[in-house]
């Protein structure tokens, strides 16, 4: 198992009343964090950016703990 790992859960749905807009709730954790983070996103681009930020934090944690 890796020394630095985290978890992200994404719940996504489409809102038909909002012109098929995609929405998401992202719940994540990473090492050294006391509690999970909850974030909302209102577009596919926002969802991807949130995942990218989380992955970058995970990489930073791994490089600082090495």
mmCIF file of the N, C-alpha and C atoms, coordinates in Angstrom:
data_MODEL
# 
_entry.id   MODEL 
# 
loop_
_atom_site.group_PDB 
_atom_site.id 
_atom_site.type_symbol 
_atom_site.label_atom_id 
_atom_site.label_alt_id 
_atom_site.label_comp_id 
_atom_site.label_asym_id 
_atom_site.label_entity_id 
_atom_site.label_seq_id 
_atom_site.pdbx_PDB_ins_code 
_atom_site.Cartn_x 
_atom_site.Cartn_y 
_atom_site.Cartn_z 
_atom_site.occupancy 
_atom_site.B_iso_or_equiv 
_atom_site.pdbx_formal_charge 
_atom_site.auth_seq_id 
_atom_site.auth_comp_id 
_atom_site.auth_asym_id 
_atom_site.auth_atom_id 
_atom_site.pdbx_PDB_model_num 
ATOM 1   N N  . UNK A 1 1  ? 0.844   -1.173 0.000   1.00 0.00 ? 1  UNK A N  1 
ATOM 2   C CA . UNK A 1 1  ? 0.000   0.000  0.000   1.00 0.00 ? 1  UNK A CA 1 
ATOM 3   C C  . UNK A 1 1  ? 0.894   1.243  0.000   1.00 0.00 ? 1  UNK A C  1 
ATOM 4   N N  . UNK A 1 2  ? 0.442   2.274  -0.638  1.00 0.00 ? 2  UNK A N  1 
ATOM 5   C CA . UNK A 1 2  ? 1.207   3.507  -0.755  1.00 0.00 ? 2  UNK A CA 1 
ATOM 6   C C  . UNK A 1 2  ? 1.270   4.247  0.581   1.00 0.00 ? 2  UNK A C  1 
ATOM 7   N N  . UNK A 1 3  ? 2.342   5.026  0.767   1.00 0.00 ? 3  UNK A N  1 
ATOM 8   C CA . UNK A 1 3  ? 2.488   5.822  1.978   1.00 0.00 ? 3  UNK A CA 1 
ATOM 9   C C  . UNK A 1 3  ? 1.527   7.000  2.001   1.00 0.00 ? 3  UNK A C  1 
ATOM 10  N N  . UNK A 1 4  ? 1.194   7.511  0.837   1.00 0.00 ? 4  UNK A N  1 
ATOM 11  C CA . UNK A 1 4  ? 0.316   8.673  0.733   1.00 0.00 ? 4  UNK A CA 1 
ATOM 12  C C  . UNK A 1 4  ? -0.863  8.313  -0.162  1.00 0.00 ? 4  UNK A C  1 
ATOM 13  N N  . UNK A 1 5  ? -2.027  8.263  0.435   1.00 0.00 ? 5  UNK A N  1 
ATOM 14  C CA . UNK A 1 5  ? -3.212  7.940  -0.358  1.00 0.00 ? 5  UNK A CA 1 
ATOM 15  C C  . UNK A 1 5  ? -4.386  8.751  0.144   1.00 0.00 ? 5  UNK A C  1 
ATOM 16  N N  . UNK A 1 6  ? -5.386  8.876  -0.676  1.00 0.00 ? 6  UNK A N  1 
ATOM 17  C CA . UNK A 1 6  ? -6.579  9.618  -0.319  1.00 0.00 ? 6  UNK A CA 1 
ATOM 18  C C  . UNK A 1 6  ? -7.783  9.001  -0.991  1.00 0.00 ? 6  UNK A C  1 
ATOM 19  N N  . UNK A 1 7  ? -8.920  9.593  -0.711  1.00 0.00 ? 7  UNK A N  1 
ATOM 20  C CA . UNK A 1 7  ? -10.167 9.102  -1.281  1.00 0.00 ? 7  UNK A CA 1 
ATOM 21  C C  . UNK A 1 7  ? -10.977 10.283 -1.790  1.00 0.00 ? 7  UNK A C  1 
ATOM 22  N N  . UNK A 1 8  ? -11.603 10.104 -2.954  1.00 0.00 ? 8  UNK A N  1 
ATOM 23  C CA . UNK A 1 8  ? -12.543 11.093 -3.463  1.00 0.00 ? 8  UNK A CA 1 
ATOM 24  C C  . UNK A 1 8  ? -13.767 10.360 -3.974  1.00 0.00 ? 8  UNK A C  1 
ATOM 25  N N  . UNK A 1 9  ? -14.926 10.857 -3.556  1.00 0.00 ? 9  UNK A N  1 
ATOM 26  C CA . UNK A 1 9  ? -16.199 10.322 -4.028  1.00 0.00 ? 9  UNK A CA 1 
ATOM 27  C C  . UNK A 1 9  ? -16.908 11.451 -4.757  1.00 0.00 ? 9  UNK A C  1 
ATOM 28  N N  . UNK A 1 10 ? -17.360 11.160 -5.961  1.00 0.00 ? 10 UNK A N  1 
ATOM 29  C CA . UNK A 1 10 ? -18.062 12.162 -6.762  1.00 0.00 ? 10 UNK A CA 1 
ATOM 30  C C  . UNK A 1 10 ? -19.486 11.690 -7.006  1.00 0.00 ? 10 UNK A C  1 
ATOM 31  N N  . UNK A 1 11 ? -20.431 12.505 -6.602  1.00 0.00 ? 11 UNK A N  1 
ATOM 32  C CA . UNK A 1 11 ? -21.841 12.237 -6.912  1.00 0.00 ? 11 UNK A CA 1 
ATOM 33  C C  . UNK A 1 11 ? -22.239 13.280 -7.941  1.00 0.00 ? 11 UNK A C  1 
ATOM 34  N N  . UNK A 1 12 ? -22.591 12.827 -9.138  1.00 0.00 ? 12 UNK A N  1 
ATOM 35  C CA . UNK A 1 12 ? -22.926 13.747 -10.223 1.00 0.00 ? 12 UNK A CA 1 
ATOM 36  C C  . UNK A 1 12 ? -24.336 13.461 -10.724 1.00 0.00 ? 12 UNK A C  1 
ATOM 37  N N  . UNK A 1 13 ? -24.999 14.503 -11.180 1.00 0.00 ? 13 UNK A N  1 
ATOM 38  C CA . UNK A 1 13 ? -26.350 14.376 -11.718 1.00 0.00 ? 13 UNK A CA 1 
ATOM 39  C C  . UNK A 1 13 ? -26.604 15.478 -12.736 1.00 0.00 ? 13 UNK A C  1 
ATOM 40  N N  . UNK A 1 14 ? -27.602 15.264 -13.566 1.00 0.00 ? 14 UNK A N  1 
ATOM 41  C CA . UNK A 1 14 ? -28.001 16.238 -14.585 1.00 0.00 ? 14 UNK A CA 1 
ATOM 42  C C  . UNK A 1 14 ? -29.314 16.865 -14.145 1.00 0.00 ? 14 UNK A C  1 
ATOM 43  N N  . UNK A 1 15 ? -29.389 18.171 -14.251 1.00 0.00 ? 15 UNK A N  1 
ATOM 44  C CA . UNK A 1 15 ? -30.603 18.892 -13.897 1.00 0.00 ? 15 UNK A CA 1 
ATOM 45  C C  . UNK A 1 15 ? -31.365 19.272 -15.161 1.00 0.00 ? 15 UNK A C  1 
ATOM 46  N N  . UNK A 1 16 ? -32.418 18.525 -15.473 1.00 0.00 ? 16 UNK A N  1 
ATOM 47  C CA . UNK A 1 16 ? -33.170 18.785 -16.704 1.00 0.00 ? 16 UNK A CA 1 
ATOM 48  C C  . UNK A 1 16 ? -33.810 20.168 -16.728 1.00 0.00 ? 16 UNK A C  1 
ATOM 49  N N  . UNK A 1 17 ? -34.163 20.705 -15.569 1.00 0.00 ? 17 UNK A N  1 
ATOM 50  C CA . UNK A 1 17 ? -34.793 22.022 -15.543 1.00 0.00 ? 17 UNK A CA 1 
ATOM 51  C C  . UNK A 1 17 ? -33.797 23.146 -15.759 1.00 0.00 ? 17 UNK A C  1 
ATOM 52  N N  . UNK A 1 18 ? -32.527 22.832 -15.752 1.00 0.00 ? 18 UNK A N  1 
ATOM 53  C CA . UNK A 1 18 ? -31.461 23.821 -15.961 1.00 0.00 ? 18 UNK A CA 1 
ATOM 54  C C  . UNK A 1 18 ? -30.715 23.548 -17.278 1.00 0.00 ? 18 UNK A C  1 
ATOM 55  N N  . UNK A 1 19 ? -31.449 23.231 -18.323 1.00 0.00 ? 19 UNK A N  1 
ATOM 56  C CA . UNK A 1 19 ? -30.850 22.969 -19.644 1.00 0.00 ? 19 UNK A CA 1 
ATOM 57  C C  . UNK A 1 19 ? -29.813 21.854 -19.608 1.00 0.00 ? 19 UNK A C  1 
ATOM 58  N N  . UNK A 1 20 ? -30.129 20.777 -18.879 1.00 0.00 ? 20 UNK A N  1 
ATOM 59  C CA . UNK A 1 20 ? -29.271 19.604 -18.788 1.00 0.00 ? 20 UNK A CA 1 
ATOM 60  C C  . UNK A 1 20 ? -27.922 19.903 -18.138 1.00 0.00 ? 20 UNK A C  1 
ATOM 61  N N  . UNK A 1 21 ? -27.872 20.902 -17.281 1.00 0.00 ? 21 UNK A N  1 
ATOM 62  C CA . UNK A 1 21 ? -26.616 21.251 -16.610 1.00 0.00 ? 21 UNK A CA 1 
ATOM 63  C C  . UNK A 1 21 ? -26.183 20.109 -15.690 1.00 0.00 ? 21 UNK A C  1 
ATOM 64  N N  . UNK A 1 22 ? -24.892 19.839 -15.693 1.00 0.00 ? 22 UNK A N  1 
ATOM 65  C CA . UNK A 1 22 ? -24.362 18.792 -14.813 1.00 0.00 ? 22 UNK A CA 1 
ATOM 66  C C  . UNK A 1 22 ? -23.914 19.446 -13.507 1.00 0.00 ? 22 UNK A C  1 
ATOM 67  N N  . UNK A 1 23 ? -24.182 18.773 -12.427 1.00 0.00 ? 23 UNK A N  1 
ATOM 68  C CA . UNK A 1 23 ? -23.807 19.236 -11.091 1.00 0.00 ? 23 UNK A CA 1 
ATOM 69  C C  . UNK A 1 23 ? -23.092 18.082 -10.388 1.00 0.00 ? 23 UNK A C  1 
ATOM 70  N N  . UNK A 1 24 ? -22.290 18.413 -9.402  1.00 0.00 ? 24 UNK A N  1 
ATOM 71  C CA . UNK A 1 24 ? -21.591 17.357 -8.663  1.00 0.00 ? 24 UNK A CA 1 
ATOM 72  C C  . UNK A 1 24 ? -21.295 17.815 -7.245  1.00 0.00 ? 24 UNK A C  1 
ATOM 73  N N  . UNK A 1 25 ? -21.215 16.829 -6.386  1.00 0.00 ? 25 UNK A N  1 
ATOM 74  C CA . UNK A 1 25 ? -20.740 17.021 -5.021  1.00 0.00 ? 25 UNK A CA 1 
ATOM 75  C C  . UNK A 1 25 ? -19.533 16.110 -4.871  1.00 0.00 ? 25 UNK A C  1 
ATOM 76  N N  . UNK A 1 26 ? -18.403 16.686 -4.446  1.00 0.00 ? 26 UNK A N  1 
ATOM 77  C CA . UNK A 1 26 ? -17.156 15.949 -4.335  1.00 0.00 ? 26 UNK A CA 1 
ATOM 78  C C  . UNK A 1 26 ? -16.745 15.921 -2.868  1.00 0.00 ? 26 UNK A C  1 
ATOM 79  N N  . UNK A 1 27 ? -16.571 14.725 -2.341  1.00 0.00 ? 27 UNK A N  1 
ATOM 80  C CA . UNK A 1 27 ? -16.151 14.540 -0.963  1.00 0.00 ? 27 UNK A CA 1 
ATOM 81  C C  . UNK A 1 27 ? -14.776 13.886 -1.019  1.00 0.00 ? 27 UNK A C  1 
ATOM 82  N N  . UNK A 1 28 ? -13.804 14.502 -0.359  1.00 0.00 ? 28 UNK A N  1 
ATOM 83  C CA . UNK A 1 28 ? -12.437 13.984 -0.474  1.00 0.00 ? 28 UNK A CA 1 
ATOM 84  C C  . UNK A 1 28 ? -11.697 14.054 0.853   1.00 0.00 ? 28 UNK A C  1 
ATOM 85  N N  . UNK A 1 29 ? -10.631 13.266 0.903   1.00 0.00 ? 29 UNK A N  1 
ATOM 86  C CA . UNK A 1 29 ? -9.714  13.288 2.038   1.00 0.00 ? 29 UNK A CA 1 
ATOM 87  C C  . UNK A 1 29 ? -8.318  12.985 1.523   1.00 0.00 ? 29 UNK A C  1 
ATOM 88  N N  . UNK A 1 30 ? -7.343  13.391 2.320   1.00 0.00 ? 30 UNK A N  1 
ATOM 89  C CA . UNK A 1 30 ? -5.963  13.041 2.018   1.00 0.00 ? 30 UNK A CA 1 
ATOM 90  C C  . UNK A 1 30 ? -5.182  13.013 3.326   1.00 0.00 ? 30 UNK A C  1 
ATOM 91  N N  . UNK A 1 31 ? -3.997  12.432 3.325   1.00 0.00 ? 31 UNK A N  1 
ATOM 92  C CA . UNK A 1 31 ? -3.224  12.266 4.556   1.00 0.00 ? 31 UNK A CA 1 
ATOM 93  C C  . UNK A 1 31 ? -3.007  13.594 5.282   1.00 0.00 ? 31 UNK A C  1 
ATOM 94  N N  . UNK A 1 32 ? -3.072  13.539 6.599   1.00 0.00 ? 32 UNK A N  1 
ATOM 95  C CA . UNK A 1 32 ? -2.853  14.727 7.406   1.00 0.00 ? 32 UNK A CA 1 
ATOM 96  C C  . UNK A 1 32 ? -4.079  15.601 7.580   1.00 0.00 ? 32 UNK A C  1 
ATOM 97  N N  . UNK A 1 33 ? -5.147  15.221 6.952   1.00 0.00 ? 33 UNK A N  1 
ATOM 98  C CA . UNK A 1 33 ? -6.382  15.995 7.023   1.00 0.00 ? 33 UNK A CA 1 
ATOM 99  C C  . UNK A 1 33 ? -7.273  15.381 8.105   1.00 0.00 ? 33 UNK A C  1 
ATOM 100 N N  . UNK A 1 34 ? -7.736  16.205 9.034   1.00 0.00 ? 34 UNK A N  1 
ATOM 101 C CA . UNK A 1 34 ? -8.547  15.708 10.141  1.00 0.00 ? 34 UNK A CA 1 
ATOM 102 C C  . UNK A 1 34 ? -9.947  15.286 9.713   1.00 0.00 ? 34 UNK A C  1 
ATOM 103 N N  . UNK A 1 35 ? -10.489 15.976 8.747   1.00 0.00 ? 35 UNK A N  1 
ATOM 104 C CA . UNK A 1 35 ? -11.828 15.621 8.275   1.00 0.00 ? 35 UNK A CA 1 
ATOM 105 C C  . UNK A 1 35 ? -11.901 15.754 6.757   1.00 0.00 ? 35 UNK A C  1 
ATOM 106 N N  . UNK A 1 36 ? -12.954 15.233 6.197   1.00 0.00 ? 36 UNK A N  1 
ATOM 107 C CA . UNK A 1 36 ? -13.085 15.266 4.739   1.00 0.00 ? 36 UNK A CA 1 
ATOM 108 C C  . UNK A 1 36 ? -13.521 16.656 4.276   1.00 0.00 ? 36 UNK A C  1 
ATOM 109 N N  . UNK A 1 37 ? -13.195 16.948 3.030   1.00 0.00 ? 37 UNK A N  1 
ATOM 110 C CA . UNK A 1 37 ? -13.597 18.195 2.385   1.00 0.00 ? 37 UNK A CA 1 
ATOM 111 C C  . UNK A 1 37 ? -14.809 17.922 1.513   1.00 0.00 ? 37 UNK A C  1 
ATOM 112 N N  . UNK A 1 38 ? -15.717 18.874 1.469   1.00 0.00 ? 38 UNK A N  1 
ATOM 113 C CA . UNK A 1 38 ? -16.895 18.767 0.619   1.00 0.00 ? 38 UNK A CA 1 
ATOM 114 C C  . UNK A 1 38 ? -16.899 19.973 -0.303  1.00 0.00 ? 38 UNK A C  1 
ATOM 115 N N  . UNK A 1 39 ? -17.063 19.709 -1.588  1.00 0.00 ? 39 UNK A N  1 
ATOM 116 C CA . UNK A 1 39 ? -17.032 20.756 -2.596  1.00 0.00 ? 39 UNK A CA 1 
ATOM 117 C C  . UNK A 1 39 ? -18.169 20.520 -3.576  1.00 0.00 ? 39 UNK A C  1 
ATOM 118 N N  . UNK A 1 40 ? -18.731 21.591 -4.090  1.00 0.00 ? 40 UNK A N  1 
ATOM 119 C CA . UNK A 1 40 ? -19.776 21.492 -5.115  1.00 0.00 ? 40 UNK A CA 1 
ATOM 120 C C  . UNK A 1 40 ? -19.225 22.039 -6.419  1.00 0.00 ? 40 UNK A C  1 
ATOM 121 N N  . UNK A 1 41 ? -19.697 21.475 -7.526  1.00 0.00 ? 41 UNK A N  1 
ATOM 122 C CA . UNK A 1 41 ? -19.280 21.938 -8.846  1.00 0.00 ? 41 UNK A CA 1 
ATOM 123 C C  . UNK A 1 41 ? -20.501 22.024 -9.741  1.00 0.00 ? 41 UNK A C  1 
ATOM 124 N N  . UNK A 1 42 ? -20.508 23.021 -10.627 1.00 0.00 ? 42 UNK A N  1 
ATOM 125 C CA . UNK A 1 42 ? -21.674 23.256 -11.464 1.00 0.00 ? 42 UNK A CA 1 
ATOM 126 C C  . UNK A 1 42 ? -21.459 23.067 -12.945 1.00 0.00 ? 42 UNK A C  1 
ATOM 127 N N  . UNK A 1 43 ? -20.329 22.475 -13.312 1.00 0.00 ? 43 UNK A N  1 
ATOM 128 C CA . UNK A 1 43 ? -20.086 22.179 -14.724 1.00 0.00 ? 43 UNK A CA 1 
ATOM 129 C C  . UNK A 1 43 ? -19.050 21.064 -14.812 1.00 0.00 ? 43 UNK A C  1 
ATOM 130 N N  . UNK A 1 44 ? -18.966 20.450 -15.976 1.00 0.00 ? 44 UNK A N  1 
ATOM 131 C CA . UNK A 1 44 ? -17.977 19.390 -16.172 1.00 0.00 ? 44 UNK A CA 1 
ATOM 132 C C  . UNK A 1 44 ? -16.569 19.939 -15.967 1.00 0.00 ? 44 UNK A C  1 
ATOM 133 N N  . UNK A 1 45 ? -16.307 21.147 -16.447 1.00 0.00 ? 45 UNK A N  1 
ATOM 134 C CA . UNK A 1 45 ? -14.986 21.742 -16.270 1.00 0.00 ? 45 UNK A CA 1 
ATOM 135 C C  . UNK A 1 45 ? -14.670 21.960 -14.791 1.00 0.00 ? 45 UNK A C  1 
ATOM 136 N N  . UNK A 1 46 ? -15.644 22.422 -14.021 1.00 0.00 ? 46 UNK A N  1 
ATOM 137 C CA . UNK A 1 46 ? -15.431 22.624 -12.582 1.00 0.00 ? 46 UNK A CA 1 
ATOM 138 C C  . UNK A 1 46 ? -15.162 21.301 -11.870 1.00 0.00 ? 46 UNK A C  1 
ATOM 139 N N  . UNK A 1 47 ? -15.847 20.249 -12.285 1.00 0.00 ? 47 UNK A N  1 
ATOM 140 C CA . UNK A 1 47 ? -15.633 18.928 -11.691 1.00 0.00 ? 47 UNK A CA 1 
ATOM 141 C C  . UNK A 1 47 ? -14.205 18.463 -11.971 1.00 0.00 ? 47 UNK A C  1 
ATOM 142 N N  . UNK A 1 48 ? -13.778 18.596 -13.206 1.00 0.00 ? 48 UNK A N  1 
ATOM 143 C CA . UNK A 1 48 ? -12.428 18.178 -13.593 1.00 0.00 ? 48 UNK A CA 1 
ATOM 144 C C  . UNK A 1 48 ? -11.372 18.996 -12.854 1.00 0.00 ? 48 UNK A C  1 
ATOM 145 N N  . UNK A 1 49 ? -11.593 20.301 -12.709 1.00 0.00 ? 49 UNK A N  1 
ATOM 146 C CA . UNK A 1 49 ? -10.643 21.144 -11.975 1.00 0.00 ? 49 UNK A CA 1 
ATOM 147 C C  . UNK A 1 49 ? -10.542 20.724 -10.508 1.00 0.00 ? 49 UNK A C  1 
ATOM 148 N N  . UNK A 1 50 ? -11.671 20.392 -9.903  1.00 0.00 ? 50 UNK A N  1 
ATOM 149 C CA . UNK A 1 50 ? -11.669 19.958 -8.499  1.00 0.00 ? 50 UNK A CA 1 
ATOM 150 C C  . UNK A 1 50 ? -10.892 18.649 -8.346  1.00 0.00 ? 50 UNK A C  1 
ATOM 151 N N  . UNK A 1 51 ? -11.093 17.723 -9.261  1.00 0.00 ? 51 UNK A N  1 
ATOM 152 C CA . UNK A 1 51 ? -10.354 16.453 -9.210  1.00 0.00 ? 51 UNK A CA 1 
ATOM 153 C C  . UNK A 1 51 ? -8.867  16.709 -9.413  1.00 0.00 ? 51 UNK A C  1 
ATOM 154 N N  . UNK A 1 52 ? -8.531  17.571 -10.345 1.00 0.00 ? 52 UNK A N  1 
ATOM 155 C CA . UNK A 1 52 ? -7.116  17.889 -10.604 1.00 0.00 ? 52 UNK A CA 1 
ATOM 156 C C  . UNK A 1 52 ? -6.465  18.519 -9.367  1.00 0.00 ? 52 UNK A C  1 
ATOM 157 N N  . UNK A 1 53 ? -7.157  19.452 -8.692  1.00 0.00 ? 53 UNK A N  1 
ATOM 158 C CA . UNK A 1 53 ? -6.612  20.064 -7.469  1.00 0.00 ? 53 UNK A CA 1 
ATOM 159 C C  . UNK A 1 53 ? -6.368  19.011 -6.396  1.00 0.00 ? 53 UNK A C  1 
ATOM 160 N N  . UNK A 1 54 ? -7.321  18.099 -6.241  1.00 0.00 ? 54 UNK A N  1 
ATOM 161 C CA . UNK A 1 54 ? -7.185  17.045 -5.239  1.00 0.00 ? 54 UNK A CA 1 
ATOM 162 C C  . UNK A 1 54 ? -5.986  16.143 -5.547  1.00 0.00 ? 54 UNK A C  1 
ATOM 163 N N  . UNK A 1 55 ? -5.833  15.769 -6.809  1.00 0.00 ? 55 UNK A N  1 
ATOM 164 C CA . UNK A 1 55 ? -4.695  14.927 -7.198  1.00 0.00 ? 55 UNK A CA 1 
ATOM 165 C C  . UNK A 1 55 ? -3.368  15.646 -6.976  1.00 0.00 ? 55 UNK A C  1 
ATOM 166 N N  . UNK A 1 56 ? -3.332  16.943 -7.263  1.00 0.00 ? 56 UNK A N  1 
ATOM 167 C CA . UNK A 1 56 ? -2.104  17.707 -7.051  1.00 0.00 ? 56 UNK A CA 1 
ATOM 168 C C  . UNK A 1 56 ? -1.764  17.781 -5.564  1.00 0.00 ? 56 UNK A C  1 
ATOM 169 N N  . UNK A 1 57 ? -2.762  17.948 -4.695  1.00 0.00 ? 57 UNK A N  1 
ATOM 170 C CA . UNK A 1 57 ? -2.532  17.938 -3.252  1.00 0.00 ? 57 UNK A CA 1 
ATOM 171 C C  . UNK A 1 57 ? -1.987  16.591 -2.799  1.00 0.00 ? 57 UNK A C  1 
ATOM 172 N N  . UNK A 1 58 ? -2.544  15.535 -3.350  1.00 0.00 ? 58 UNK A N  1 
ATOM 173 C CA . UNK A 1 58 ? -2.083  14.196 -3.009  1.00 0.00 ? 58 UNK A CA 1 
ATOM 174 C C  . UNK A 1 58 ? -0.622  14.007 -3.407  1.00 0.00 ? 58 UNK A C  1 
ATOM 175 N N  . UNK A 1 59 ? -0.253  14.486 -4.587  1.00 0.00 ? 59 UNK A N  1 
ATOM 176 C CA . UNK A 1 59 ? 1.137   14.396 -5.034  1.00 0.00 ? 59 UNK A CA 1 
ATOM 177 C C  . UNK A 1 59 ? 2.056   15.229 -4.150  1.00 0.00 ? 59 UNK A C  1 
ATOM 178 N N  . UNK A 1 60 ? 1.604   16.428 -3.763  1.00 0.00 ? 60 UNK A N  1 
ATOM 179 C CA . UNK A 1 60 ? 2.409   17.278 -2.886  1.00 0.00 ? 60 UNK A CA 1 
ATOM 180 C C  . UNK A 1 60 ? 2.633   16.596 -1.545  1.00 0.00 ? 60 UNK A C  1 
ATOM 181 N N  . UNK A 1 61 ? 1.580   16.001 -0.996  1.00 0.00 ? 61 UNK A N  1 
ATOM 182 C CA . UNK A 1 61 ? 1.699   15.284 0.270   1.00 0.00 ? 61 UNK A CA 1 
ATOM 183 C C  . UNK A 1 61 ? 2.715   14.154 0.168   1.00 0.00 ? 61 UNK A C  1 
ATOM 184 N N  . UNK A 1 62 ? 2.689   13.437 -0.940  1.00 0.00 ? 62 UNK A N  1 
ATOM 185 C CA . UNK A 1 62 ? 3.614   12.311 -1.136  1.00 0.00 ? 62 UNK A CA 1 
ATOM 186 C C  . UNK A 1 62 ? 5.054   12.812 -1.245  1.00 0.00 ? 62 UNK A C  1 
ATOM 187 N N  . UNK A 1 63 ? 5.270   13.924 -1.925  1.00 0.00 ? 63 UNK A N  1 
ATOM 188 C CA . UNK A 1 63 ? 6.635   14.414 -2.103  1.00 0.00 ? 63 UNK A CA 1 
ATOM 189 C C  . UNK A 1 63 ? 7.193   15.036 -0.835  1.00 0.00 ? 63 UNK A C  1 
ATOM 190 N N  . UNK A 1 64 ? 6.340   15.610 0.021   1.00 0.00 ? 64 UNK A N  1 
ATOM 191 C CA . UNK A 1 64 ? 6.834   16.209 1.261   1.00 0.00 ? 64 UNK A CA 1 
ATOM 192 C C  . UNK A 1 64 ? 7.046   15.174 2.346   1.00 0.00 ? 64 UNK A C  1 
ATOM 193 N N  . UNK A 1 65 ? 6.359   14.031 2.227   1.00 0.00 ? 65 UNK A N  1 
ATOM 194 C CA . UNK A 1 65 ? 6.530   12.978 3.248   1.00 0.00 ? 65 UNK A CA 1 
ATOM 195 C C  . UNK A 1 65 ? 7.642   12.002 2.892   1.00 0.00 ? 65 UNK A C  1 
ATOM 196 N N  . UNK A 1 66 ? 8.219   12.153 1.706   1.00 0.00 ? 66 UNK A N  1 
ATOM 197 C CA . UNK A 1 66 ? 9.282   11.234 1.270   1.00 0.00 ? 66 UNK A CA 1 
ATOM 198 C C  . UNK A 1 66 ? 10.609  11.587 1.875   1.00 0.00 ? 66 UNK A C  1 
# 
